[in-house]
Amino acid sequence: MPLSQPFSRDPVHTRTIVCSGFHRKDGLWDIEGHLVDVKTYDFNTQYRQVVSGEPVHQMWLRLTIDDELVIRDVEAVTDHSPFPICPAVTANFARLKGMSIRPGFNTKVRELLGGIEGCTHLVEMIGPVATTAYQTIYPYRDKLRRERGETAPSAPQPARRPRFLNTCHGWSSTGPIVKQLYPDFYDGATDASA
């Protein structure tokens, strides 16, 4: 169901972030993000004239990662920015090479590329790109496994608490999904008659 009918209004600004995942022929994965900001009006800055519909910001980011979510290569590009010097910082994003996308990743990204060491917009895009990596790799690997006729336990019980528990409403450790799929880590009320 979409949002309710809004009050009468005029469009002013649109930010679009598109993230895509690709399986490469060499077995690695390319996860790409593209951010575009546009205004519905013309304006001038000290550095450029921006025409309605022309990008104020336009940045690209590609992380090449392996099956273990280790970043093997990084490419960052700034096509449109507020200042002519902004594209010079894209080389710093190579600092991500060798990092693993796992808990603590976003904190480490901010340490390496926060403030004057990075670009606000490219750093913001890393979160959705990292999430896209998960959404690309794990379901696709499951698909390939099923195509090969391999089966997996219907409810695998890891030795350690899964890191995604309590990351959203659906994965609440007190909710019905965890109770069904990961009963060893269910923290909700138990049925005394069971």
Protein Blocks (a to p, Z undefined) as FASTA:
>chain_A
ZZddddddddfbdcdddddddddfkopacdddddddddfbdcddfkbccdehiafbdcdd
dddddfkopafbdcdddfbdfbfklmmmmmmmmmmgopacdehklmmmmmmmgcjlbcfk
lmmmmmmmmmmmmmmmmmmmmmmmmmnopacdfbdcdfbdcfkgokbmklpckbmklmmm
mmmlccbdcdfkZZ
